[in-house]
Amino acid sequence: PKPISNALSPLVRRANATEMNMFGGGPGGPSQLDLAKTQLDDLSEMFARMNKACFRKCVLATKEGDLQVGEMTCIDRCVGKYMEAREHVQKTMERQAEQIQKQQEVQQQLAASMGGQ
């Protein structure tokens, strides 16, 4: 469970930053520069985690300077699966953020209609 939660932490940070912006967190939400920095940090962290995980899984010995064909194939598959899983998690989190936003809009409309009576 620990590696999964570590892998998700950049996505959670990005979702929180996006949620703050979408829902007016802070005085106007984070700036575009702050969001870009967060995305860059998240991508760098994701790349480092992916590199470490795939290297540990696929490279058995570091006796030679070049990777063996089997190691290269393993790394290619590992990176593909890692990216596919990341994309799936990201889409799921985006759908959840949209649902939360819709629920909040409905609640605001309900509160406004009840306040007008």
C-alpha positions in Angstrom: 0.0 0.0 0.0 2.8 2.5 0.7 4.2 2.7 -2.9 0.6 3.2 -4.2 -0.1 6.0 -1.8 3.3 7.5 -2.6 2.6 7.3 -6.3 -0.8 9.0 -5.8 0.5 11.9 -3.7 1.4 14.1 -6.7 -2.0 13.5 -8.1 -3.7 14.4 -4.8 -1.6 17.6 -4.6 -2.6 18.5 -8.2 -6.3 17.7 -7.5 -6.2 19.8 -4.4 -4.6 22.7 -6.3 -7.1 22.4 -9.1 -10.0 22.1 -6.6 -8.8 25.2 -4.9 -8.8 27.1 -8.2 -12.1 25.6 -9.4 -13.9 26.3 -6.1 -12.3 29.6 -5.4 -9.8 28.5 -2.7 -7.8 31.4 -1.3 -8.1 34.9 -2.6 -8.7 34.0 -6.3 -7.0 30.6 -6.1 -3.5 29.7 -7.1 -1.9 31.6 -10.0 -1.2 30.0 -13.3 2.5 30.1 -12.4 1.8 28.2 -9.2 -0.2 25.6 -11.0 2.5 25.2 -13.6 5.2 24.8 -10.9 3.0 22.2 -9.2 2.6 20.3 -12.4 6.3 20.4 -13.1 7.1 19.2 -9.6 4.5 16.4 -9.9 5.9 15.3 -13.3 9.4 15.3 -12.0 8.4 13.3 -9.0 6.4 10.8 -11.1 9.3 10.3 -13.5 11.7 9.7 -10.6 9.3 7.2 -9.0 8.6 5.4 -12.3 12.4 5.3 -13.0 13.2 3.8 -9.6 10.3 1.3 -9.6 11.0 0.0 -13.2 14.8 -0.1 -12.7 14.4 -2.1 -9.5 12.0 -4.5 -11.2 13.8 -4.9 -14.5 17.5 -4.5 -14.0 18.9 -7.5 -12.2 22.6 -6.7 -12.3 24.6 -3.6 -13.2 27.8 -5.4 -14.3 27.5 -4.1 -17.8 27.3 -0.6 -19.1 24.4 -1.4 -21.5 21.0 -2.9 -20.7 20.2 -6.4 -22.0 17.4 -6.9 -24.5 15.2 -8.5 -21.9 15.8 -5.6 -19.5 14.9 -3.0 -22.1 11.7 -4.9 -22.9 10.8 -5.1 -19.3 11.5 -1.4 -18.7 9.4 -0.5 -21.8 6.5 -2.6 -20.5 6.9 -1.2 -17.0 6.8 2.4 -18.1 3.8 1.7 -20.3 1.9 0.2 -17.4 2.9 2.9 -15.0 1.7 5.6 -17.4 -1.5 3.8 -18.1 -2.2 3.4 -14.4 -1.4 7.1 -13.8 -3.8 8.2 -16.6 -6.6 6.0 -15.2 -6.2 7.4 -11.7 -6.0 11.0 -13.1 -9.2 10.5 -15.1 -11.0 9.0 -12.1 -9.9 11.9 -9.9 -11.1 14.4 -12.6 -14.5 12.7 -12.7 -14.8 12.9 -8.9 -13.8 16.6 -9.0 -16.5 17.3 -11.6 -19.1 15.4 -9.5 -18.1 17.4 -6.4 -18.4 20.7 -8.4 -21.9 19.7 -9.7 -23.0 18.8 -6.1 -21.8 22.1 -4.8 -23.6 24.0 -7.6 -26.8 22.1 -6.8 -26.4 22.9 -3.1 -25.8 26.6 -3.9 -28.9 26.7 -6.2 -31.0 25.1 -3.5 -29.7 27.5 -0.8 -30.4 30.5 -3.1 -33.9 29.3 -3.9 -34.7 28.7 -0.2 -33.3 32.0 0.7 -35.5 33.8 -1.8 -38.8 32.4 -0.3 
